[in-house]
Amino acid sequence: MTISRAITAVAALMALPMPAFAQAEAARPVTVTVDAGRTDGKLPPVWRFFGADEPNYATMKDGRKLLVELGELKSGQVYFRAHNLLSTGDGTPAFKWGSTNAYTEDKDGKPIYDWKVVDGIIDAYLARGVRPYLQIGFMPEALSSAPKGTPYQHLWRPGFDYKLIATGWTYPPKDYEKWAELVHQWTLHNIERYGKAEVERWYFEVWNEPNSNFYWSASPEEFYKVHDYAIAAIRKALPTARVGGPDVAGPGGTFMDGFLKHVSSGKNYVTGQVGTPTDFLSFHAKGKPTFVDGHVRMGIATHLRETDGGFTKVLSIPALAGKPVVIGESDPEGCAACPGPQNDYRNGTMYSSYTAASFARIWELAAKRKVNLEGVLSWSFEFEDQPWFAGYRQLSTNGVDLPVLNVFRMFAQLGETKLATTNAAQVPLDTVMAQGVQGAADVGSIATRTADGKVALLLWHYHDDDVAGPDAEVTIDLKGLKGAPANASLWRVDRDHANTFAAWQKMGSPQSPDQDQYVKLEAASKMQAEQVVVSRGGKGASVVLRLPRQGVALLVLDAK
């Protein structure tokens, strides 16, 4: 599908008169009971990880602006992972491509290191409160062992066969000592430029999805060798560096089994000793949306099953079972740069409601499996100088936030201590994993106690099918309070709130908004706090609110 056709399809789908349909049906009554006096485990801030194929966007106008937004979520604790940080080229981005030219060789084959471009990328992160989840890759052209005649930079673009991305950068090095020295020199340079204490806070991992022939053109054993040489080089420069991997596609299958065995009990290719230093483990999990009867149907069940498969792999080796885990890419589907009818959910509130519902289940699944979950990385950033609402998986379009970004702002207001909550309208985890949300809609909730003692309640109204449905009339009953709430604030993302896509459509879907329209779109993207009525009684309180289909809301109460 071309970009223009994708925009037309999205606009046609999202222009359905959802409010009229929804209001024609009686609202579904839902009761959520929160016991403010009873805790129910922890809720680690796993949402603070993001990433993109195209590293050079971080230094461009809209990329720099979006990094500010990400850094403000939780300054100094937000991480960004990017491909192509060692790829050869002039730094010009393209779909699923980027480069830094960090490594070249002179006519005698001697290494030439040039950190200017990659420094600019990392500088852009750190200046905006974001830290690197540093991916060591891909293979520089001068080091690539690709067969003679293999093109180095791919020419893939939306609509082309995905296999075209696998060109010379996917091969192992023809000289492992030069590969190791490149990684060693880069680490030394980072320590000199940013300081040891700063670099110790980064994550270091090698490559991307080495179990996929889109990203790795060699055997699993060859990857273990590439990994060992890189990790040894990092640790030689910084023995306290946080190293891990392997960021496999999905749970990783037999490849992940082999990797876990290698790093825990195999022979290290550099030291000859047993095992490879491993501070964290990482894999990827994706959903699988389809286009059914003229609308998108999300694949949250696939997403959660892949997550559970990855957790199972991590837990399979006792020596590794307690390691921190990062889901290095966790998304509704697999290709951020691929528009198409099955991906028409991306611009509007389907993406934001899916994000709330899926993160809630990943938190729940990690607690159930007793996995030390540290991060869930959303592979979504922005695509510079592309048409407005072009159908890519991104957090902003032309510098204006999409609804999904506001869900991360809601996550940032949650506390890390869960409160006991009863909610019969929340679809059970096992059901969502088995069949998704195909029957009654999922009106879910997470209640937390914040660091400053407030109660923060996240609510979402999700269904796999991107069709209209009745609102939910939600009654929130709070008990176990020491005193009545002084006030309550509500933030919303739904068809009528913090929805840039809807505002753009009302303007007539302009592809060249003027300055005044741009300002209005920016304003429409922001959540506005509302004061809500709290009914008080004894040591309890209640709030009633209406939550539209695909709506997400955050209620924060000054309640002890």
C-alpha positions as CSV (number, residue, x, y, z in Angstrom):
1,M,0.0,0.0,0.0
2,T,1.3,3.5,-0.9
3,I,1.6,6.2,1.8
4,S,-1.3,8.2,0.2
5,R,-3.5,5.1,0.1
6,A,-2.6,4.3,3.7
7,I,-3.6,7.8,4.8
8,T,-6.9,7.6,2.9
9,A,-7.7,4.2,4.4
10,V,-6.9,5.4,7.9
11,A,-8.9,8.5,7.5
12,A,-11.9,6.6,6.2
13,L,-11.8,4.1,9.0
14,M,-11.3,6.6,11.8
15,A,-13.9,8.9,10.4
16,L,-16.6,6.4,11.4
17,P,-19.1,8.3,13.6
18,M,-18.1,6.4,16.7
19,P,-19.7,8.9,19.1
20,A,-23.1,8.6,17.5
21,F,-23.0,4.8,17.5
22,A,-21.7,4.6,21.0
23,Q,-24.2,7.1,22.4
24,A,-27.0,5.1,20.7
25,E,-26.3,2.2,23.0
26,A,-26.8,2.2,26.8
27,A,-23.5,2.6,28.7
28,R,-22.2,-0.5,30.3
29,P,-22.1,-0.2,34.1
30,V,-18.7,-1.1,35.7
31,T,-17.6,-1.0,39.3
32,V,-14.0,-0.7,40.3
33,T,-13.2,-1.1,44.0
34,V,-9.9,0.1,45.3
35,D,-8.6,-0.7,48.8
36,A,-6.2,2.1,49.6
37,G,-5.2,0.4,52.8
38,R,-4.0,-2.8,51.2
39,T,-1.0,-3.2,48.9
40,D,-0.8,-5.8,46.1
41,G,2.8,-6.0,45.1
42,K,5.1,-3.8,43.0
43,L,4.7,-2.0,39.7
44,P,8.1,-1.3,38.3
45,P,8.4,1.5,35.8
46,V,9.1,-0.8,32.9
47,W,7.6,1.5,30.2
48,R,10.5,3.9,30.1
49,F,12.3,2.3,27.2
50,F,12.0,3.3,23.5
51,G,13.8,2.7,20.2
52,A,14.0,3.0,16.5
53,D,15.8,1.6,13.4
54,E,16.9,5.0,12.3
55,P,19.4,6.5,14.7
56,N,20.0,9.8,12.9
57,Y,16.4,11.0,13.5
58,A,17.5,11.7,17.0
59,T,19.5,14.7,15.8
60,M,16.9,16.1,13.5
61,K,14.3,18.8,14.3
62,D,11.3,16.6,15.2
63,G,13.5,13.9,16.7
64,R,15.1,16.3,19.1
65,K,11.7,17.7,20.1
66,L,10.3,14.2,20.8
67,L,13.4,13.3,22.8
68,V,12.6,16.2,25.1
69,E,9.1,14.7,25.6
70,L,10.5,11.3,26.4
71,G,13.1,12.6,28.8
72,E,10.5,14.5,30.7
73,L,8.6,11.3,31.4
74,K,11.2,10.2,34.0
75,S,14.4,12.3,33.5
76,G,17.6,10.3,33.6
77,Q,15.7,7.0,33.7
78,V,14.4,6.8,30.1
79,Y,16.4,4.7,27.7
80,F,16.7,4.6,23.9
81,R,17.8,1.7,21.7
82,A,18.8,2.3,18.1
83,H,20.0,0.1,15.2
84,N,22.8,1.1,12.9
85,L,25.1,2.9,15.3
86,L,28.2,1.4,13.7
87,S,26.8,1.1,10.1
88,T,28.9,2.8,7.4
89,G,27.5,5.8,5.6
90,D,27.2,9.6,5.6
91,G,24.6,9.8,8.3
92,T,21.6,10.3,6.0
93,P,18.6,8.4,7.3
94,A,16.3,6.2,5.3
95,F,13.5,3.8,6.2
96,K,15.0,1.1,8.4
97,W,18.5,2.6,7.9
98,G,21.0,4.9,9.5
99,S,24.8,5.3,9.7
100,T,27.6,7.0,11.6
101,N,30.7,6.0,9.6
102,A,32.4,5.2,13.0
103,Y,34.8,2.8,11.4
104,T,36.7,2.9,8.0
105,E,40.1,1.7,7.0
106,D,42.9,3.4,5.1
107,K,44.5,2.0,1.9
108,D,46.8,-0.2,4.1
109,G,43.8,-1.7,6.1
110,K,44.5,0.3,9.2
111,P,41.5,1.3,11.3
112,I,40.2,4.9,11.2
113,Y,37.8,5.8,14.0
114,D,35.4,8.7,13.6
115,W,33.0,9.3,16.5
116,K,31.5,12.6,15.3
117,V,28.1,11.4,14.2
118,V,27.6,8.8,16.9
119,D,28.6,11.3,19.5
120,G,26.0,13.7,18.2
121,I,23.3,11.0,18.6
122,I,24.3,10.2,22.2
123,D,24.7,13.9,23.0
124,A,21.1,14.4,21.7
125,Y,19.9,11.7,24.1
126,L,21.7,12.9,27.2
127,A,21.0,16.6,26.8
128,R,17.3,15.7,26.9
129,G,17.3,13.3,29.9
130,V,17.5,10.1,27.9
131,R,20.3,7.4,28.2
132,P,21.5,4.9,25.7
133,Y,20.5,1.3,25.6
134,L,23.5,0.9,23.4
135,Q,23.3,-1.6,20.6
136,I,26.7,-2.7,19.3
137,G,26.0,-3.0,15.5
138,F,25.8,-3.3,12.7
139,M,29.0,-4.5,10.9
140,P,31.0,-1.7,9.3
141,E,31.5,-2.1,5.5
142,A,35.3,-2.4,5.8
143,L,34.9,-5.3,8.4
144,S,32.0,-7.1,6.7
145,S,32.7,-10.7,5.5
146,A,29.9,-10.4,3.0
147,P,30.6,-12.2,-0.4
148,K,32.2,-10.0,-3.0
149,G,29.5,-8.1,-4.9
150,T,27.0,-8.0,-2.0
151,P,25.6,-4.4,-1.7
152,Y,26.2,-2.9,1.7
153,Q,23.3,-0.4,2.2
154,H,19.9,-1.8,1.5
155,L,17.3,0.1,-0.7
156,W,14.2,-1.2,1.1
157,R,11.2,1.1,1.3
158,P,7.5,0.6,2.3
159,G,5.9,-1.9,0.0
160,F,9.1,-3.7,-1.0
161,D,9.9,-7.2,0.0
162,Y,11.3,-7.2,3.6
163,K,14.1,-9.6,2.6
164,L,15.8,-6.8,0.7
165,I,17.0,-5.3,4.0
166,A,19.6,-8.1,4.5
167,T,22.7,-6.8,2.7
168,G,26.3,-6.5,3.7
169,W,25.8,-5.0,7.1
170,T,24.3,-8.3,8.4
171,Y,27.5,-10.4,8.2
172,P,30.1,-11.2,10.9
173,P,33.5,-9.6,10.8
174,K,36.3,-10.9,8.6
175,D,38.7,-10.0,11.4
176,Y,37.5,-10.6,14.9
177,E,40.5,-8.7,16.5
178,K,39.6,-5.6,14.6
179,W,35.9,-6.0,15.6
180,A,36.9,-6.3,19.2
181,E,39.2,-3.3,19.0
182,L,36.5,-1.2,17.4
183,V,34.1,-1.9,20.3
184,H,36.9,-1.4,22.9
185,Q,37.9,2.0,21.4
186,W,34.3,3.1,21.2
187,T,33.8,2.2,24.9
188,L,37.0,4.0,25.9
189,H,35.9,7.0,24.0
190,N,32.5,7.0,25.6
191,I,34.1,6.9,29.1
192,E,36.4,9.8,28.2
193,R,33.6,11.9,26.8
194,Y,30.8,11.2,29.2
195,G,32.5,9.9,32.3
196,K,32.7,6.4,33.9
197,A,29.8,7.0,36.2
198,E,27.5,7.9,33.3
199,V,28.5,5.0,31.1
200,E,28.0,2.6,33.9
201,R,24.3,3.5,33.8
202,W,23.9,2.4,30.2
203,Y,22.8,-1.0,28.9
204,F,25.1,-2.7,26.3
205,E,23.9,-5.4,24.0
206,V,25.2,-6.8,20.7
207,W,23.2,-6.8,17.4
208,N,19.5,-7.2,16.8
209,E,17.4,-10.3,16.3
210,P,20.4,-12.6,15.4
211,N,17.9,-15.5,15.1
212,S,16.4,-13.8,12.1
213,N,17.9,-14.0,8.6
214,F,16.8,-10.4,8.0
215,Y,19.5,-9.3,10.5
216,W,22.1,-12.0,10.7
217,S,23.7,-13.8,7.8
218,A,25.7,-16.5,9.6
219,S,25.3,-19.4,12.0
220,P,24.2,-19.1,15.6
221,E,27.7,-20.1,16.8
222,E,29.2,-17.3,14.7
223,F,26.9,-14.9,16.6
224,Y,28.0,-16.3,20.0
225,K,31.5,-15.5,18.9
226,V,30.7,-11.9,17.8
227,H,28.8,-11.5,21.1
228,D,31.7,-12.8,23.2
229,Y,34.3,-10.6,21.4
230,A,32.2,-7.5,21.9
231,I,31.3,-8.1,25.5
232,A,35.0,-8.8,26.3
233,A,36.0,-5.6,24.6
234,I,33.4,-3.6,26.6
235,R,34.4,-5.1,29.9
236,K,38.1,-4.6,29.1
237,A,37.4,-0.9,28.9
238,L,34.8,-0.8,31.7
239,P,34.7,-3.9,34.0
240,T,31.5,-2.5,35.6
241,A,29.6,-2.1,32.3
242,R,26.1,-3.5,32.3
243,V,26.1,-6.1,29.4
244,G,23.5,-8.5,28.1
245,G,21.4,-9.6,25.2
246,P,20.7,-11.1,22.8
247,D,17.5,-9.2,21.7
248,V,16.2,-12.1,19.7
249,A,13.0,-11.9,17.6
250,G,10.2,-13.5,19.7
251,P,11.2,-15.9,22.4
252,G,14.1,-17.0,20.2
253,G,13.4,-20.7,19.7
254,T,16.4,-23.0,19.6
255,F,18.7,-20.1,18.9
256,M,17.8,-18.6,22.4
257,D,18.3,-22.1,24.0
258,G,21.8,-22.2,22.5
259,F,22.6,-18.7,23.5
260,L,21.5,-19.2,27.1
261,K,23.5,-22.4,27.3
262,H,26.6,-20.7,25.8
263,V,26.6,-17.7,28.1
264,S,25.9,-19.8,31.2
265,S,28.0,-22.9,30.7
266,G,29.7,-22.8,27.3
267,K,33.3,-22.1,26.3
268,N,33.9,-18.4,25.9
269,Y,35.4,-17.6,22.4
270,V,37.8,-15.0,23.9
271,T,38.8,-16.2,27.3
272,G,38.4,-19.9,26.8
273,Q,36.7,-20.0,30.2
274,V,33.2,-21.0,31.1
275,G,30.4,-18.5,30.2
276,T,30.0,-14.9,29.2
277,P,29.3,-12.0,31.5
278,T,25.5,-11.4,31.5
279,D,23.8,-8.7,33.5
280,F,20.5,-8.8,31.8
281,L,18.6,-10.9,29.2
282,S,16.5,-9.5,26.3
283,F,14.0,-10.8,23.7
284,H,11.3,-9.3,21.6
285,A,7.5,-9.8,21.6
286,K,5.0,-8.6,19.0
287,G,1.3,-8.7,18.3
288,K,-0.3,-9.6,15.0
289,P,-3.1,-7.3,13.8
290,T,-5.2,-8.3,10.8
291,F,-7.8,-6.6,8.6
292,V,-11.2,-8.3,9.0
293,D,-14.6,-7.3,7.5
294,G,-13.4,-3.7,6.8
295,H,-11.7,-3.0,10.1
296,V,-8.5,-3.7,12.1
297,R,-8.5,-6.6,14.6
298,M,-5.6,-6.4,17.0
299,G,-3.5,-9.4,18.0
300,I,-2.9,-8.9,21.7
301,A,-3.0,-12.6,22.4
302,T,0.0,-13.2,20.1
303,H,1.9,-10.4,21.8
304,L,1.3,-11.9,25.3
305,R,2.1,-15.5,24.2
306,E,5.4,-14.3,22.8
307,T,6.1,-12.5,26.0
308,D,5.3,-15.6,28.0
309,G,7.5,-17.7,25.7
310,G,10.4,-15.3,26.4
311,F,9.9,-15.4,30.1
312,T,9.8,-19.2,30.0
313,K,13.2,-19.3,28.1
314,V,14.8,-16.9,30.7
315,L,13.5,-19.1,33.6
316,S,14.8,-22.3,32.0
317,I,18.4,-21.8,33.1
318,P,18.6,-21.7,36.9
319,A,21.8,-19.6,36.9
320,L,20.1,-17.0,34.7
321,A,16.5,-17.1,36.1
322,G,16.9,-14.2,38.5
323,K,18.6,-11.8,36.0
324,P,16.8,-8.6,35.0
325,V,14.8,-8.9,31.8
326,V,14.2,-6.3,29.1
327,I,11.7,-7.0,26.4
328,G,13.9,-5.1,23.9
329,E,11.0,-4.6,21.5
330,S,7.4,-4.9,22.5
331,D,4.8,-3.7,20.0
332,P,1.4,-4.4,18.5
333,E,3.2,-5.8,15.3
334,G,6.6,-6.1,13.8
335,C,7.4,-3.3,11.4
336,A,7.2,0.4,12.4
337,A,7.9,1.6,8.9
338,C,5.3,-0.7,7.2
339,P,1.9,1.0,6.6
340,G,-1.0,-1.1,5.4
341,P,-4.7,-1.7,6.3
342,Q,-3.8,-4.1,9.2
343,N,-1.8,-1.2,10.7
344,D,-4.5,1.5,10.4
345,Y,-4.8,1.5,14.2
346,R,-1.7,3.6,14.7
347,N,-2.8,7.2,14.4
348,G,-5.8,7.1,16.8
349,T,-7.0,5.7,20.0
350,M,-6.8,2.0,19.2
351,Y,-3.0,2.3,19.6
352,S,-3.3,4.1,23.0
353,S,-5.9,1.8,24.4
354,Y,-3.9,-1.3,23.2
355,T,-0.8,0.1,24.9
356,A,-2.6,0.5,28.3
357,A,-4.2,-3.0,28.0
358,S,-1.0,-4.8,26.9
359,F,1.3,-3.2,29.4
360,A,-1.1,-4.1,32.2
361,R,-1.0,-7.8,31.1
362,I,2.8,-7.8,30.8
363,W,3.1,-6.5,34.3
364,E,0.7,-9.1,35.5
365,L,2.4,-11.9,33.6
366,A,5.8,-11.0,34.9
367,A,4.5,-11.1,38.5
368,K,2.8,-14.4,37.8
369,R,6.0,-16.0,36.4
370,K,8.2,-14.3,39.1
371,V,10.3,-12.7,36.3
372,N,12.6,-9.8,37.3
373,L,11.2,-7.5,34.6
374,E,13.2,-4.3,34.3
375,G,12.1,-2.9,30.9
376,V,9.5,-3.1,28.1
377,L,10.8,-1.2,25.1
378,S,8.3,0.3,22.7
379,W,9.9,0.3,19.2
380,S,8.4,3.6,18.2
381,F,9.8,7.0,17.7
382,E,9.1,9.3,14.7
383,F,9.7,9.5,10.9
384,E,11.2,12.8,9.9
385,D,9.6,14.8,7.1
386,Q,7.0,12.3,6.2
387,P,3.3,13.0,5.4
388,W,1.0,13.8,8.3
389,F,-0.5,10.6,9.9
390,A,1.1,8.4,7.3
391,G,0.3,5.2,9.1
392,Y,3.7,4.4,10.6
393,R,4.1,3.2,14.2
394,Q,5.4,6.3,15.9
395,L,4.8,8.6,18.9
396,S,4.5,11.8,17.0
397,T,3.9,13.0,13.4
398,N,5.7,16.1,12.1
399,G,6.5,17.1,15.7
400,V,3.0,16.8,17.1
401,D,2.2,14.1,19.6
402,L,-0.1,11.2,18.8
403,P,-2.6,9.9,21.4
404,V,-0.4,7.0,22.4
405,L,2.4,9.2,23.8
406,N,-0.1,10.5,26.4
407,V,-0.5,6.9,27.8
408,F,3.2,6.9,28.7
409,R,2.6,10.2,30.4
410,M,-0.1,8.5,32.4
411,F,2.3,5.6,33.2
412,A,4.7,8.2,34.5
413,Q,2.2,9.3,37.1
414,L,1.6,5.9,38.5
415,G,3.3,4.8,41.7
416,E,5.4,1.7,42.1
417,T,3.2,0.2,44.8
418,K,0.0,-1.5,43.6
419,L,-3.1,-1.3,45.6
420,A,-5.6,-4.1,45.9
421,T,-8.3,-3.7,43.3
422,T,-11.5,-5.6,42.4
423,N,-12.9,-5.2,38.9
424,A,-15.2,-7.8,37.3
425,A,-15.1,-6.1,33.9
426,Q,-11.3,-6.6,33.4
427,V,-10.9,-9.7,31.2
428,P,-8.7,-12.3,33.0
429,L,-5.1,-12.7,31.9
430,D,-5.5,-16.3,30.8
431,T,-8.5,-15.4,28.6
432,V,-6.6,-12.5,26.9
433,M,-3.6,-14.8,26.2
434,A,-5.8,-17.6,24.8
435,Q,-8.2,-15.6,22.6
436,G,-7.6,-11.9,23.0
437,V,-10.5,-9.5,23.7
438,Q,-13.1,-10.8,21.3
439,G,-16.2,-10.9,23.4
440,A,-17.1,-8.3,26.0
441,A,-14.8,-5.3,26.0
442,D,-11.9,-5.1,28.5
443,V,-12.6,-2.3,31.0
444,G,-9.5,-2.7,33.1
445,S,-7.8,-0.9,36.0
446,I,-4.5,-0.6,37.9
447,A,-4.4,1.3,41.2
448,T,-1.2,2.5,42.8
449,R,0.1,4.5,45.7
450,T,2.4,7.2,44.5
451,A,5.6,8.3,46.2
452,D,3.9,11.4,47.6
453,G,1.1,9.3,49.0
454,K,-1.6,9.9,46.4
455,V,-3.8,7.2,44.8
456,A,-3.4,7.0,41.1
457,L,-5.8,4.8,39.2
458,L,-5.3,3.9,35.5
459,L,-8.4,2.8,33.5
460,W,-8.7,1.6,30.0
461,H,-11.6,0.5,27.7
462,Y,-10.2,-1.9,25.1
463,H,-11.4,-4.3,22.4
464,D,-9.4,-6.1,19.7
465,D,-11.8,-5.0,17.0
466,D,-11.5,-1.4,15.9
467,V,-15.3,-0.8,15.8
468,A,-17.7,1.4,17.7
469,G,-19.2,0.1,21.0
470,P,-21.0,1.5,24.1
471,D,-19.3,3.7,26.6
472,A,-18.6,2.3,30.1
473,E,-20.2,4.1,33.1
474,V,-17.5,3.5,35.7
475,T,-18.1,3.8,39.4
476,I,-14.9,3.9,41.4
477,D,-15.3,3.0,45.1
478,L,-12.4,3.7,47.4
479,K,-12.2,2.2,50.8
480,G,-9.5,1.9,53.5
481,L,-8.9,5.7,53.4
482,K,-7.5,7.5,56.5
483,G,-9.5,10.5,55.4
484,A,-11.6,11.8,52.6
485,P,-9.8,12.9,49.4
486,A,-9.2,16.6,49.3
487,N,-9.5,16.7,45.5
488,A,-9.3,14.5,42.4
489,S,-7.8,15.2,39.0
490,L,-8.6,13.3,35.8
491,W,-6.6,13.0,32.5
492,R,-8.2,11.5,29.4
493,V,-7.2,10.1,26.0
494,D,-10.2,9.1,23.9
495,R,-12.2,10.2,20.9
496,D,-12.7,13.7,22.3
497,H,-9.6,14.3,24.4
498,A,-5.9,14.5,23.6
499,N,-6.6,13.2,20.2
500,T,-4.5,15.0,17.5
501,F,-5.8,12.7,14.7
502,A,-9.4,13.6,15.3
503,A,-8.5,17.3,15.4
504,W,-6.6,17.0,12.1
505,Q,-9.5,15.3,10.5
506,K,-11.8,18.1,11.7
507,M,-9.5,20.5,9.9
508,G,-10.0,18.6,6.6
509,S,-6.9,16.5,6.9
510,P,-4.4,19.1,5.6
511,Q,-1.1,17.8,4.4
512,S,0.5,21.2,4.8
513,P,-1.0,22.8,8.0
514,D,-0.3,26.4,8.3
515,Q,1.3,27.9,11.4
516,D,-2.1,28.6,13.1
517,Q,-3.3,25.0,12.4
518,Y,0.0,23.6,13.7
519,V,-0.5,25.4,17.0
520,K,-4.0,24.1,17.2
521,L,-2.8,20.6,16.5
522,E,-0.2,20.8,19.2
523,A,-2.8,22.1,21.7
524,A,-5.2,19.2,20.7
525,S,-2.4,16.7,21.5
526,K,-2.1,17.7,25.1
527,M,-4.0,16.2,28.0
528,Q,-5.8,18.7,30.2
529,A,-6.4,17.9,33.9
530,E,-10.1,18.0,34.9
531,Q,-11.4,18.3,38.4
532,V,-13.9,15.6,39.2
533,V,-16.6,15.3,41.9
534,V,-15.8,13.0,44.8
535,S,-18.6,11.6,46.9
536,R,-17.3,11.2,50.4
537,G,-18.5,9.0,53.2
538,G,-16.6,7.9,56.4
539,K,-13.4,6.3,55.3
540,G,-14.5,5.8,51.8
541,A,-15.2,7.8,48.6
542,S,-16.5,7.3,45.1
543,V,-16.2,8.8,41.7
544,V,-18.3,8.2,38.6
545,L,-17.0,8.8,35.1
546,R,-17.8,7.8,31.6
547,L,-15.1,6.0,29.6
548,P,-15.6,5.7,25.9
549,R,-14.5,2.6,23.9
550,Q,-10.7,2.9,23.2
551,G,-10.5,5.5,26.0
552,V,-7.8,5.6,28.6
553,A,-8.1,7.7,31.8
554,L,-5.9,8.4,34.8
555,L,-7.6,9.5,38.1
556,V,-5.3,10.9,40.8
557,L,-6.8,11.5,44.3
558,D,-5.2,13.2,47.3
559,A,-6.2,10.3,49.5
560,K,-4.2,8.9,52.3
